[in-house]
Each structure stands twice: as C-alpha cells, then as structure tokens.
Amino acid sequence: MNRKEWQAITEARDILKLGDKATLGEIKRAYHRLSKEHHPDLAGGDVEKEEIMYRLTSAYELLMRFCSEYRFPLKPDEDNIYDADDWWMDRFGQDPVWGKKRRQR
C-alpha cells in the first residue's frame, strides 16, 4: 500500500472518529451513529449536512473495502490441527513474557 492510500485511510478514520485500531463492528457503529446525526433528511435538506453525509459514506466504503481484502481461514488445515497448548506455544513460546513460567520470588 502506498502513501496516498494510507493517507486516504487515515482521513477516513478521522472522519468516522475512530481510533488507531477498530473492528468491523466499531466502524459500522461509528458510521450509523454519525449518519443519524448528519443525515440531510433529518436536517431538513441542509446542503452542509448533505456534503458531510457524502464524506461519511465514502469514508465508510473505503474502510470496508480495505477490511474486506483480508482473508481468514474458515476451516482448519486438516494436516495441522493444534491442541490449545500447542497453538499457544507455537505462537508465543519464544516470547520472553508469555513463553516461560515466571519465577516466584
């Protein structure tokens, strides 16, 4: 992703008043909350509200497109099914905080 695309995503995040990290649910709730606030039908056809609504919608659509590019496995790999403890050690076993038992003082 290039600088221009990241800048657009940052602007969309700011328009929807999101933090640095957001779930899909948080993005949707922010859009719905702000669209209820700025919808031109509720504001009596205010032109300024209409412009804000266009910006909100384009920001929401951009973030949804960005999030939809990520793919997560919905089915486990049959050759590589982990026990819960094995899964944890595979991911965090080398981590100095989570990988070793803490010494008791």
N, C-alpha and C positions, 0 to 999 in steps of 0.2 A: 504494500500500500504506500502510495507516495504522500508527500507533504500536503498537497492540495486536498486529497481525500480525507486525511486526518483532520485537517482544518475544518472541513465541512462537517465531519462527525463531532468535533468539539463544539462548533456553533450549534448543531442540532441538540447536543447535550445541554448547552446553556439555555437554549430557547425553551426546552422542556423542563428546565430547572432540576436536572439530575446531577448526582454526584459523579465521582470518577468511575465507580462501578455501579451497574444497575442490572437487575434481572429483566427478563421479558415482561413479567408481571408489573414491575415498577415502571417500566417505560409505558406500558398500556395505561396504567392508573394515572400517571402524570398527564398523558395526552387527554384522557377522558376528563380529568379534573379541570385542566386548562381550557379544553374546548367548551365545557359547560360555562365557564367563566366568560369566554370571549366569543361565543357563537353569535353571528350577526342577527339571527332570528330572535334571539333573546334580548339583543341590544337595540331592537327597533330599526334595523337596517343601517347601523353606523358603519361608514366606509372604513374607518380606522380599525374597527373590530374585524371587519372582513379581511383586511390585509394581515392582521395578526393571526387570524384563523388559517389563511393560506400558508403562512410561515410555520405554524404549528403542525399542519398536516404534512408539509414537505419534510420537516424535521423528523416526524414520526415515521414516515415512509422510508426515509434514508436509514434510520436506525434499525428498522425492521429488515430492510434488505441486507444491512451489514450483519445482523444477527443470524439471518437465515443462511448465510454462507458457511456457518459452522455445522459440521456433521458429527453426530454422536452415534456410537453403535447401539442399536436397539435390541440386539441379540448377542449373547455371549459367544465368544470364539470357542468352538467345541474342543479344540486341541489345548486350550489354555484356560481352564476354569480354575479359579483360585478358591482356596479356603479363605475365610475372612482374615485370619492371622497372616497367611502367606501374602495376601493382597496388600496388607498394611506394610509388611516388611519389604515387599518389592518396591513400594513407593517411598517409604520413609525410613527404611532400615539403615541407610547411610547417613541420615540426618543426625547431627550431634545432639539435638534436643529430644527427638522422638524415637531414635533408633536404639538407644541404650537405656537400661534402667537407671534411674537416678540413685546416687549414693545417699544413704541415710546418714545423717550426722548425729 
